Amino acid sequence: MNISTATKGRGERERERERERERMATGLGKILVFGGTGYLGKHVVRTSIKMGHPTYVYGRPVTPNSNPSNSKVELHKEFQSMGVILIQGELSEHEKLVSLIKQVEIVISAIGTPYVMEQLRIIDAIKVAGNVKRFIPSDFGCEEDLITAVLPPFQDLLEKKKKIRRATEATGVPFTFLSSTCFGAYFLSFLLHPHDKYSEELTIYGTGESKAVFTREEDIAIYIIRAANDPRTCNRTVLFQPSKNILSQLELVSLWEKKTGRSYNKVFVYEEELVKLSETSPHPENVRAAIIHSIFVKGDMANFEIREDDQMEVSKLYPEVEYTTVDQLLDDFVANPPEFHYVEL
Ligand SMILES: NC(=O)c1ccc[n+]([C@@H]2O[C@H](COP(=O)([O-])OP(=O)(O)OC[C@H]3O[C@@H](n4cnc5c(N)ncnc54)[C@H](OP(=O)(O)O)[C@@H]3O)[C@@H](O)[C@H]2O)c1
């Protein structure tokens, strides 16, 4: 028994239990985020706190040699100022993970692409802890249980994500899988180069006619936290098909031309070239070529029907969320053109 528990009277302990019951009743359970300092993870952490959840982030330590201008150092400061509880450690520290997981209700992983198999360690700890009410693994891309015939370097990644799904299901712990959208700001910035004021060219992959889905990263985070608290999404796959944000590359370029008043030469990179790049380029360019092929040539994110029995769609589940439209996102790009950096693959 620790000192604070020992000195608390029966009344105080009962009030604490009552607060805990209220928190659960209002859906404000404790959330633990893995990968919270990452590209998507930081939005998940910010949203979790904004929605009133006591929020924990487990991540690798910032070392004494870390550059203070490093974004992780800055993020840790920001998180601390918001009241996030930071726990530093490695995923290999099993006992530490188990005792932390025992303190929370919801576990969300936003671990980066190269490390998705490391989530088996999180799943092992969740199994031992035995108390988690919802686990959301790091998906958030193409729907791995739906799409077929993607090029091998991307297939490898999807197979890993499928293994994580099957391991998650095998625990018997309630889960939600979220997928099937491009990170909006990331992919729009990749396609349209908003920061490049002088370029007169844009690359179009394939014929430019296949549709893709774009959801702003902050909105993805809102949907993740909503779904994590939602009994309807328990043991279901939640997909993204917000009607205003399903566009082809040609539609995007035309919209961008209207917003900027510029006119671009379209340089086409056709399917055969992407296939070849996926076969001959070194990692990670081969994976990028295969992902681009799947999303923008085959249209894998947008060309399927939702199976009502085990799949749900975010904009139908949460019609009250006023998601950012691609049109609005491009207005933001005109005002504040973002720089583009690849995420790790
Ligand atoms: N739909 C899309 O357009 C799209 C685009 C990109 C990514 N994704 C997917 O979204 C998910 C998150 O990707 P992301 O790009 O946001 O992630 P990320 O920024 O690359 O990394 C997220 C976090 O992973 C942790 N991490 C890094 N190396 C690690 C290691 N060796 N062991 C354990 N943890 C490590 C780090 O947290 P700490 O340093 O704090 O430990 C890092 O902040 C992935 O599943 C990815 O495939 C989707």
PDBQT file of the ligand as one rigid body, heavy atoms in Angstrom, charges set to zero:
ROOT
HETATM    1  N1  LIG A 401      -2.596   6.742 -44.473  1.00  0.00    +0.000 N 
HETATM    2  C1  LIG A 401      -1.487   7.393 -44.639  1.00  0.00    +0.000 C 
HETATM    3  O1  LIG A 401      -1.397   8.295 -45.488  1.00  0.00    +0.000 OA
HETATM    4  C2  LIG A 401      -0.299   7.082 -43.779  1.00  0.00    +0.000 A 
HETATM    5  C3  LIG A 401       0.882   7.815 -43.953  1.00  0.00    +0.000 A 
HETATM    6  C4  LIG A 401       1.955   7.517 -43.108  1.00  0.00    +0.000 A 
HETATM    7  C5  LIG A 401       1.843   6.527 -42.132  1.00  0.00    +0.000 A 
HETATM    8  N2  LIG A 401       0.691   5.823 -42.021  1.00  0.00    +0.000 N 
HETATM    9  C6  LIG A 401       0.533   4.790 -40.973  1.00  0.00    +0.000 C 
HETATM   10  O2  LIG A 401       0.235   5.474 -39.762  1.00  0.00    +0.000 OA
HETATM   11  C7  LIG A 401       0.873   4.830 -38.640  1.00  0.00    +0.000 C 
HETATM   12  C8  LIG A 401       1.767   5.833 -37.888  1.00  0.00    +0.000 C 
HETATM   13  O3  LIG A 401       2.781   6.249 -38.782  1.00  0.00    +0.000 OA
HETATM   14  P1  LIG A 401       3.612   7.599 -38.557  1.00  0.00    +0.000 P 
HETATM   15  O4  LIG A 401       4.296   7.878 -39.857  1.00  0.00    +0.000 OA
HETATM   16  O5  LIG A 401       2.763   8.628 -37.925  1.00  0.00    +0.000 OA
HETATM   17  O6  LIG A 401       4.715   7.111 -37.496  1.00  0.00    +0.000 OA
HETATM   18  P2  LIG A 401       6.179   7.734 -37.218  1.00  0.00    +0.000 P 
HETATM   19  O7  LIG A 401       6.060   9.209 -37.124  1.00  0.00    +0.000 OA
HETATM   20  O8  LIG A 401       7.160   7.204 -38.217  1.00  0.00    +0.000 OA
HETATM   21  O9  LIG A 401       6.587   7.055 -35.831  1.00  0.00    +0.000 OA
HETATM   22  C9  LIG A 401       5.720   7.020 -34.743  1.00  0.00    +0.000 C 
HETATM   23  C10 LIG A 401       6.482   6.668 -33.479  1.00  0.00    +0.000 C 
HETATM   24  O10 LIG A 401       6.956   5.340 -33.514  1.00  0.00    +0.000 OA
HETATM   25  C11 LIG A 401       7.895   5.263 -32.437  1.00  0.00    +0.000 C 
HETATM   26  N3  LIG A 401       9.092   4.499 -32.855  1.00  0.00    +0.000 N 
HETATM   27  C12 LIG A 401      10.029   4.845 -33.738  1.00  0.00    +0.000 A 
HETATM   28  N4  LIG A 401      10.999   3.910 -33.771  1.00  0.00    +0.000 NA
HETATM   29  C13 LIG A 401      10.664   2.970 -32.895  1.00  0.00    +0.000 A 
HETATM   30  C14 LIG A 401      11.263   1.759 -32.479  1.00  0.00    +0.000 A 
HETATM   31  N5  LIG A 401      12.430   1.341 -32.949  1.00  0.00    +0.000 N 
HETATM   32  N6  LIG A 401      10.637   1.028 -31.562  1.00  0.00    +0.000 NA
HETATM   33  C15 LIG A 401       9.471   1.462 -31.057  1.00  0.00    +0.000 A 
HETATM   34  N7  LIG A 401       8.871   2.614 -31.397  1.00  0.00    +0.000 NA
HETATM   35  C16 LIG A 401       9.458   3.345 -32.323  1.00  0.00    +0.000 A 
HETATM   36  C17 LIG A 401       8.355   6.656 -32.091  1.00  0.00    +0.000 C 
HETATM   37  O11 LIG A 401       7.894   7.012 -30.803  1.00  0.00    +0.000 OA
HETATM   38  P3  LIG A 401       8.938   7.285 -29.599  1.00  0.00    +0.000 P 
HETATM   39  O12 LIG A 401      10.186   7.843 -30.194  1.00  0.00    +0.000 OA
HETATM   40  O13 LIG A 401       8.206   8.256 -28.757  1.00  0.00    +0.000 OA
HETATM   41  O14 LIG A 401       9.170   5.961 -28.977  1.00  0.00    +0.000 OA
HETATM   42  C18 LIG A 401       7.699   7.480 -33.175  1.00  0.00    +0.000 C 
HETATM   43  O15 LIG A 401       7.374   8.768 -32.737  1.00  0.00    +0.000 OA
HETATM   44  C19 LIG A 401       1.618   3.642 -39.238  1.00  0.00    +0.000 C 
HETATM   45  O16 LIG A 401       0.825   2.484 -39.133  1.00  0.00    +0.000 OA
HETATM   46  C20 LIG A 401       1.783   4.013 -40.697  1.00  0.00    +0.000 C 
HETATM   47  O17 LIG A 401       1.906   2.872 -41.539  1.00  0.00    +0.000 OA
HETATM   48  C21 LIG A 401      -0.385   6.098 -42.810  1.00  0.00    +0.000 A 
ENDROOT
TORSDOF 0
